[in-house]
Amino acid sequence: MNAIKRQLPNIIVLLCIVAMSIFHFGMSKEKKMDFLFREFDRASEGPGASVMVIKDGEILVKKGYGLADLKRKIPADEYTNYRIASMTKQFTAMCVMILKERGLLTYDTKLTDIFPDFPDYGKDITIKDLLQHTSGLVDFYDFIPENQKEQLKDEDVFNMYKAENRLKYKPGTKYEYVDGNYVILSNVIEKISGMRFAEFLQKNIFKPLEMNNTVAYEKGIATVKNRAYGMSKRDGKFIETDQNLTSATLGDGGIYTSLMDYYKWDQALYTEKLVSFETLNEAFSNGVKDSGTGDFYGFGWGYFFSGGKKILCHTGGTIGFTTVVTRIPSEKLTVVIFTNYNNLDIWRKYLKPVVKIYSNAM
């Protein structure tokens, strides 16, 4: 009897798990989604999440949970514009691919070929190294001055690198994810194109795809419509944490977009609207391997293999926002989740369960 008593808590937990599994099994896909995102409850006046599932070009799910703007009690929906943080890198990489197709640079172009006054350590860093995080650069967070009060812009970060004269390792020999690679790429795009990075994005990606509410946000220049404001939880309460010193850098994470605009981007990646299929495939293939996870990194996209299928993915995380996308091209399935909630375990807690509702690929 005593043995049974000692095991009783474990038995109760097991019964609860079984009951929940049975309950979940009987749910519709919509109910499963609602259950999964129950944390984002508008009644609790907490931050929001906007979720989209695309299959064969059809939007199966486009739904918002929680609030995009806590101060004004504005709910999140498919038109809410979130700062997508590092998911921006796929757009920055596309800009580079566009310039490559126009013959204005190659993936083997050296940093010092574009900026002759860049320190000598840039002579071995190629465009491909920057795209794939194999440059050896120290991330710029390590040398932001302690007394820095103004937000850093891409040019500021670039000048920080020019003032440095060190690498962590020899370019091309190792993968290490560093935001600074894509901040430098935005400077490369500006130098080669003669346009501001935000302007190049608008003219060459957003406008052609009719992503009319998507913007690389520059304070005092751009406006973000239907904007979500970043939130964090501190001492049990949600507070606005929308901006910090690095929120104004664009190449690594400065784009705001909505689910409905992102849908247009996702569908364009099945076409040659922006670049050729040959160039597109370069972004999704021949990636460098992360020795820690075994995953690969292409041009602005990570990828791995599961069940013999290639899974493309990228997360984004910044103060007040966590985002994620995964694409399974062989199934023409895409799942996108944008939140204005800081530091979520978004991949494990939300992305993988959503994919499992609609696919057995993961």
PyMOL commands that set and color helices and strands:
alter all, ss='L'
color gray80, all
select helices_A, chain A and resi 2-25+29-36+42-44+85-101+111-114+120-124+127-132+140-143+154-163+180-193+197-206+259-268+277-284+329-331+346-358
alter helices_A, ss='H'
color red, helices_A
select strands_A, chain A and resi 49-55+58-65+67-69+74-75+82-83+215-216+231-234+237-240+255-257+288-289+296-297+302-306+309-318+321-328+333-339
alter strands_A, ss='S'
color yellow, strands_A
deselect
rebuild
show_as cartoon
